[in-house]
Amino acid sequence: MSDPDDEPAPPDGPTEPDPTEPDPAPAELPHGWVRIGRRRWWSTWVGVTSFAIVFAALQGTSIFARFVESSAPTLVSLSFGALVTAALFGLVTVIRNARYPQPWVDLDADLLRAGRRRSIPLASVDRAVLSTTIAGTGVRVLILRVVAQEARVEFILRDRKDATLDPTSTAVLAEALRRTSVAMPTSIHDPTGRFARYNFPGHVGLDDAVALVEQPPPPGAPLPASW
């Protein structure tokens, strides 16, 4: 039997953190309203799917330019097409930002709020939908939308730059989800929900939603939803 005194002494001072380990969550959850992540005006374009709208706009303005080509100089047609594209880009950005503004959570009052809209109880949130797409850099963008009868709130779990939520936002959002009524939907043809994953593409249950927030899957990792 070895002598405990022969064991090596622990190193003096703090040890180096393991770079493969995620940042630790705060020891105590914050009080009052907490901003979840940080949405900027361009956050609405986090997924490449949205850029398809711009592509469609360019195609549309190109077709329009052909119609006016015979009666207007090419430079004028192209300038007008660029203005139309910019206007459409701005309009879509404004609409998307208005629909999915900055989300906030108050765990003290069990409330969820998006932008300046009225707050809703966490318990009223009953659905969670995962949206995913591959960005131009090969990063898999992950967006989780939680739905209540009164509102729909969007959280960007992994963006185009492969950035995830900060530790405080992660801890608060995970705890907020645990206090919701999120569950996989069912249908009259599948009352047990055995095939809900396929009947309701993109939907996830409570445990999967919490896991997605705490550990957003990287590219190539399996997802708890089907499409």
HELIX and SHEET records of a PDB file:
HELIX    1   1 PRO A    4  ASP A    6  5                                   3    
HELIX    2   2 TRP A   41  TRP A   45  5                                   5    
HELIX    3   3 VAL A   48  VAL A   68  1                                  21    
HELIX    4   4 THR A   74  ARG A   99  1                                  26    
HELIX    5   5 LEU A  122  SER A  124  5                                   3    
HELIX    6   6 PRO A  167  ARG A  178  1                                  12    
HELIX    7   7 ALA A  196  ASN A  199  1                                   4    
HELIX    8   8 LEU A  206  GLU A  214  1                                   9    
SHEET    1   A 4 TRP A  33  ARG A  35  0                                        
SHEET    2   A 4 PRO A 103  ASP A 106 -1                                        
SHEET    3   A 4 LEU A 111  ALA A 114 -1                                        
SHEET    4   A 4 ILE A 120  PRO A 121 -1                                        
SHEET    1   B 4 ARG A 152  ARG A 158  0                                        
SHEET    2   B 4 ARG A 140  VAL A 147 -1                                        
SHEET    3   B 4 ARG A 127  ILE A 134 -1                                        
SHEET    4   B 4 HIS A 203  VAL A 204 -1                                        
END                                                                             
